[in-house]
Amino acid sequence: MQAKRTVVIGFLGTQLDNGRGAARWEKWRPSVALTQHEDRIIDRFELLYAGEQFASLVRQVSQDIASVSPETRLVAHDLPISDAWDFEDVYGALYDFANSYAFDPDKEEYWIHITTGSHVAQICMFLMTEARYFPGRLVQTSPPKRQAAGNPGSYALIDLDLSRYDQIAQRFTREQAEGVAFLKSGIATRNAKFNSMIAEIERVAIKSKAPMLLMGPTGAGKSFLARRVYELKKSRHQIDGKFIDLNCATLHGDGAASTLFGHIKGSFTGAGADRPGLLRSAHKGLLFLDEIGELGRDEQAMLLKAIEEKRFFPVGADTEVQSDFQLIAGTNRDLGKEVAAGRFREDLYARINLWTYELPGLAQRPEDIEPNLDYLLAQYGAETGERVRFNKEARDRFMRFAASPSAAWKGNFRDLSAAVTRLATLSEAGRITDSVVDEEIRRLNRMWQHHDGRTGRPEVDLAELMGEQAAAQLDLFDALQLQAVIQVCRQSNSLSDAGRTLYAISREAKAKPNDADRLKKFLARFDLEWDSIR
């Protein structure tokens, strides 16, 4: 098999490759030196330069390479680069060169020389090679420790395939895993969909400054996650300013615009002094606007301008101010429906809908209740200095209830956090007993029943689903059970999700649990199907 020809692509070193008279041979010149190595013949050198003013130096380098390596054919390319320090200019010229060049990887091996050229040119050469526009390997040359005529120094080939560098790849994987764990506060969550979502949020948080939209019910952890994103970016030195947290549902009337955008003294009654506003307070930082769907239309328009242009008018001001902030928005509403109803601006929704994530409620993540329970107990201990633990029987009892369909978790993680606080506070000598758990279960049930009572109607209307005659023939036991099951189904994303929630305990005893099939058969007993109850 015939060996591949070696082709070098590199910029002319306008300083490093320069030299006059015979003394130039006493100087290390990287482009010339690369052709002097006895262990590798360079078949062709594609020498890039920018401007006619360097034509004489190109001719000199060409002649010198021909004298030390007659086998090397030098091809010079005058690239249309007006400013060697302008990234767009250099990258564009290299991109056009790569697209027009007849690469032949089957017969030629390409070395991309990154020792010469401006720093911008070197970076662009790296990026072009990493993106495989240049299908080759980077080569970096170094001068000899002692200058001497004929000593070409050394060269090193850099392969951008990270799979060949296990330690680098392992470090990257480890840092990414640490970032994901950071966003979860070290909570060993077990829900696969949630973990996958957090892993993507970690990647987006590190790489992007674009707005992010967190959807989910009240208490699902939107504010908590937004703060963790801020702290992650802060730890990576990607953000310098403050974390500003505002629930838009607390804004009312004329004060809404003033709170967000600030005002100048005398702009309205009561404006006794200038106010910077929260957007300016978030300069170089992160602004979390929870319940963004509660903003008025005027504030939505002002916010859109601030996001897109990084500037806005404070209330009553004639001069714009600037604020370079990153936005994370939260909502428990379906903003798409709000747009259709005319209550939310379509252009603002389009702007904040680039990275959208829906945080599931606690009832949709029953497998995550236990690790969160341990986290909250540890947090309580850190705050109070008191170590609190469950008795085994008490823990089992609480977990059976917490993962059961009767545990509504209306307030999601806020309910769980409040429950843990009460359990720990009422613990006896640092031990949570059966009686404490039983009382907490009764308290939670009373609270959720009260919540249902305020709605003025039952959560599940069986007569509407089944017809009045069929519903009237159900025993109270069957009716209550069916209502609880349907309630779980309506809180779940799929038949399988609902089945895992409903059969969380019994499925552990089965080698091959089929939760979806069990639930489907249960509904069929009442002539119901998944689509009909959703």
N, C-alpha and C positions, 0 to 999 in steps of 0.2 A: 504494500500500500504506500503510495507516494505521500511524503510529508507535506503538510499545509505550508503555504507561503506566509511569511510574517510581514504584516503591514502595520506601520505606525501612523497614527493620526494625532497631530499635535500642533499647537500654536508656535509661531516664531517667538523666541525670547528676545524682545527688542533690546534688553539690557544684558541678560545672561548670555545670549548667543553672539553678542557683539564683540569685536576685537579688531585691532589694526596691526598690520605688518606681521613679521615673523613672531613677534611677542604674543600673538593671539594663541599660539600653540602651547604657551606656558599657562594659559588660563583654561579652567574647566568650563566648557560650553555644552550644556545638556543635550541639545539636539544633535550636535556632532558626536558627542561622547556615546550616545545611545547606539550609534552604528559601529563603534570601535570594539565592542565586546566580542571576544573570540568564540564564546560558547553559543552565540546566536547570530545568524545572518539576517539582516533586515532587507527583505526583498524590495519593499517600496516604502517611501516616506511621504505621506500626504501632509505637506507643510502649509498651515493656515496663517494668513496675515491680513492686516486691515490697512490698506492705503498704499498709494504709489510711493510715498516717502520712504517706505521700507524695501523697495524693489532692489536697491543695490545690496542691502544686507542679505536679502534672500539669495541673490546671485553668489555672494561670498560664501554663505553656508552651503549652498548647492555644490560649489566647486570644492570646498573642504571635505564634504561627505564623499564626493566622488574620488578624492585623493586617498582617503583612508579606507573606503569601502566601495570599490568599483562595482560590486554586485548590487548595490542599492540604487534604485531609480527614484529620484526626487521629483515629486509633482507639486507645484506651488499653486495655491488657491487664494486669490485676493477676495476676501469676504466683504460685503457691503456693511461694515460696522463703522458708524460715525463716532461713537463714544464707547471705548473698551471698558468703561466702568458703569455703563448703563445695562442693567440686567435684561430688560425687555429687548434692547437692541442686539445684545450678544446672543441671547437665547434664540431669538427669531432667526438670526443669520445661521446659527448652527442647525436649527430645525430644518430650514430650507436646504442646507447642504446635505444633511442626513437623508432627506426625502428624495434628493436627486442623485445620490451616490449609488453606484451599482455594487452593493455588498454581495459577496459570494462566500458565505460562511462554510460551505462544503469544501472549498479549496483554499481559503485564506483564513488566517488567524489575526484578529485585530487587537492592537495594543493602543489604548487611548492615553496619550502622554499628558499628565496633569502637573508637571513641574514648571512649565513655561506658561506665559500669558498672564494677564491680570488676574487678581483673585476672583473677580466676577467670571472671567472666562474659565477658570479652573472649576468653580462651582457648577457652571453650566455644563462643562464636559462631564462632570460627575453625574449630574441629573440626567443628561442625555443617555449616559451609559446605564444608569440604574433603571431607566424607563425602557431600555432595550432599543432606543433609536440608533444607538451605536452597538451592534451585537458583538461586543468584545470585552476585554478586561482592562482595568486601569493599570498603568505602569507609572511608577514614581522613581525618579533618578536622584542620586545623591553624589556630591563631589567626593574625591578621595580625601582621607585624613591629612595627607601631605600632598600639596600640589606638585605634580611632576609631569613633564611632557610625555604624552602617550598613555597616561593613566586615566582610564575613562570613569573611574569611580565605581559605583554600584547601581543596580536597579532592582526594584521589587514589584512583582505582579500582585494586584489586589483583585480577588474574585468577589463580586457582589452577591454571590449565592450564599445566603446566610446559613443554609443547611450544612455548609462545609465548616462552619465556625460554631461548633456546639456550645461553647461557653457564651458567645455573644447571643445566640438564639435562646439559650436557657435563661440568660439574664433578662432579655426582652420579655420572655414569657413570665418570669418571676415578677418583674416590675408591673406587668399588666395585671397579674393575679393580685398583687398587693394593692393596686389601684381599685380593683373591684371590691376587695375586702374592705378597703377604706370607705367606699361609698356605702357599704352595708354596716359600717361600724363594727366589723368583725363578727356580725351575727351570721351563724352558719345556716343560712336559709336553704330549704330543700326543694322549693317549688321551681321546677325546671324553666318554666316560662319567665318567671320573675328573674331568675339568675341570668338567663339569656338577655333579658332587657337591660339589666344593670351592666352587663359586660359591654353591650353596645353603647350605653350612656357613657361609660368610662372612656371608650375610644373617641366618642364625639366630643366629650368635655376637654380632652387633651388636645385634639386637633382643630377644633372649630370655635369661633366666637359668635356664630350665628345664634339667633333666638332659639329657645327650646320651650316646648309646650308640654306640661305635665297634666294629664287628665286623671280623674278618679274621684271617688266619693270623699266626703269630709272625713278627715282622720286617717286617710290612707297613707299619709307620710309625704305629701308633696313638699311642704315647707322644710321638713327634715332632710329630704333628698337634695333639695336646692342648696341648702347650707353645706351639705357634704360635697357637692360639686364645687362650690366656691372654695372650700378648704382644700380640696384636691388640687385645684388650679393654683391656689396660693402656695401650696407645698412644692409645686413644680415651677414656681417663679413666673407664672404666666399671667398673674393678675396682682395689682398693687393696691387697689383701693379697698373700700369697705363692702361688707355685705349689708344691703338694705332690704328689709322685708316689710311688705305692706299688704294687708288684706283690703282689696278694693271695695268690699261690702261695707267697710267702715266710712267710706267717703260719701258725703252728702252735699248737694247744692253747690254754691259758689266756692266752698272751701276745697272741693275736689281738685280743681285745676291749680289752686294755690299750693296745696299739699304736694302735688306731683311736680309742678313746673316752677314754683316759687312766685313771688310778686315783688313789686317795688313799693316803697313807702307811699302811702296816700292813694294807691290804686283803687281802693274801695273802703267803705266804712269799717273801721277797726284795723286797717293796715297801718299800724303806727311805726313800723320799721320794715326794712327790706327782709325778705325771706328767701333763702337759696332754693328750697324745694328738694324733694328726694332724688330727682334725676341728677341734679348737680352733686348731691352728696354721694351718689354712686359712681362718680367719675373715676375711671380706671378700675372700677370694681364690678360687682354683680348686683343687679336689681331683680328681686323676686316679687312679682305682682300676683298674689293669689286672688282667686275669684275675679279674673280679668273681665269676665262677662258682665260684671256689675258696673263697669265704667260707662259713663254717658257717652253719647255720640261725639260731642265736641272734644272731650278728653281723648277719645279713641283717635280722632283725626290728628290732634297735637302729638299723641304718642307715636303714631305712624311716622310723622315727620322727624321726630327725635330719634327713632330707630334707624331710619334710612339716611338721614343727613347729619346726625350727631349734633344738631343744633335746634334751638326752639326759642320762642318768646316767652319770658315770664309774664304773668298777668300784669297788665298795665304798662309794659315796657315797649320802647320803640327800637331797642337794640337786641339782637339775638345773642344768646349765650351758648356755650358748647359743653357737651358732656359725652365722653366716650365710654359708655357702659355696655355690659352684656346683659341681655334680658332673659330671664326664665319666667314664664307665665304659668299660672295654675288655674284650673277650673274644674267644677263638678258638673258643669253643663255641657251639652252637646253644642259646640259653637257652630257647627255646620247648620243645625236647625235654627240657631239664633240668627245666623246670616240670612237664611231663607225667610225668617219672620221679620227681618228688617231691624232687629235689635242690635246687631253687631256688624261692623263694617267688613265688607268682603275683602277689601284691599289689606286691611290690618290682619285679618284671619289668614290670608295667603302669605303674609310676611312672617307670621309667627308659627306657621304650620310646617316648617321645613323638617324639624326634628320633633315628632310628636310621640309621646309615650303614655300609655294608659296604665296607671297603677291599680292593681286589683285590690279589692277590699279584703279584710281579714277572713271573712267567711269563704272566700275563694282560694284562700291559702291555708287550709287547716294544718298541713304538714309543717308550716312555719310558726305555728303558735308556740310550740315547745321551745325552739331556740330563742324566740323573742321573750318568752317567759324567763328563761335563764338570764338573758341580757338585762331585762328590767330589774330582776332581783339583784344582779351584780351592780347595776347603776344605783339602786336604792342603798345598797351597802356602802358604796363609795361616797354617797352624799351624806349619810347619817353616821357612818363608822360602825354600823351594826350589821353583823353577818346573820342573814335570815335564810332558812331552808325549810322545805316541805318535809313532813313525814311521808313515807312511801305511799301509804294508803291515801293520804290527803292529796298528794300530787296526782296519783292515778285517778282519783275521783274528779279532780278539777279538769284534768286533761280529757277525760271521757265527756264531760259536759262541754268543754270549750270547743271540741271538734264535732259535736253532735249537731243535727239540724235545729234543735231547740235553742242553740246559742246564736242569736241574731247578729250580735256585734254591730249594732246600729251605728255606733261611733267609731267602729273599726279599731285602730291601734290606740286611739285615745281611751276607748272603753277598757282595753286590756291594760294599759298603763295605769288607769285609775284603779282597776281591780287589784293589780299587784301592789299598789301603794296601800290600799286598805288591808289586804291580806298581811302584808309585812308589818303594818302599824299595829294590827290586832294580834300578831303572833305572840306566843307565850314562850319567853326565854329564847327567842330567836327561832322557834319551830312553829310552822304553820300546821295546825291540826285539822282533823276531820270537821269538827264543829265550826271552825273559822271558815273553812271552805264551803260548808253547807249554807252558812249565813250569807256568804258572798254570792253564791248561786241564786239564793232567794232574792237578794238585793238586785242583781242584774236582771232577773226575770221581771221583777216589779217595774224596774226602770224601762225595760223594753215594752212591757204591756202598756205603760203610761204613754210611751211614745206612739204606740199603735192607736191608743184611744184618742189621741189628739188629731189623728188623721180623719176621724169621723166615719170611717168605713173599714171593713175587714180587708186584710192584705190580699186574700185570694177569694174571689167570688165563685164558688163551685157551681151555683145555679147558672151563672153566665157561661161557664165552660161546658157543663154537662147537660144543661137543661134542668128546669125546676123539678120535674118529676123524678129524674134519675138522682139528683142531689138529695131530694127529700127521702129517698129510700136508703140512704147511707146511715149506718150506725154512727153515733157521735165519735166513737173511737176511730172508725175508718175516715170520717170527715176531717178530724183534727190531724190525723196522720197524713192524709192526702194534701191538706193545705200546707203542712210543713214541708213536704217533699216538693210541691210546686214552687213554694217560696225559694227553696234552695236552687231549683232549676232556673228560676228567673234571675238569680244572682250569679249564675255560672255561664261560662262562654260556650260550653259544648255539653253534649250528653255524657261524655267521658269525664269531664271536670265535675259535673254534678254527681255522677256515680262515685267518684273517688271521695267526694265530701260525705256523701250519705253512708257509704260503706267503709269508712276510714278504719274502723276497728276490725270488723270481720274479714276484710280483704287480706289482712296480715296472715291469716291462717290458711289462705289458699295459695297453692303453688302457682296457679295461673288465673289470677282474678280477672273477671270480665265484668267490670262495674257497669259499663254501658248496657250490656245485655240484661243484667239484673234489673236495672232501672227501667229499661224498655218493657220488660215483662210485667213489672209492677204497674206501670201506667196502663198497660193493655188490659189489666184486670178491671179497669174503670172505663175502658173504651177510649182512652186518651193517648195521644202521641206527642212526641217532643215539640214538633212545630206548632201544634194546636195550643199548647200551654204557654208557649213563649210569647 
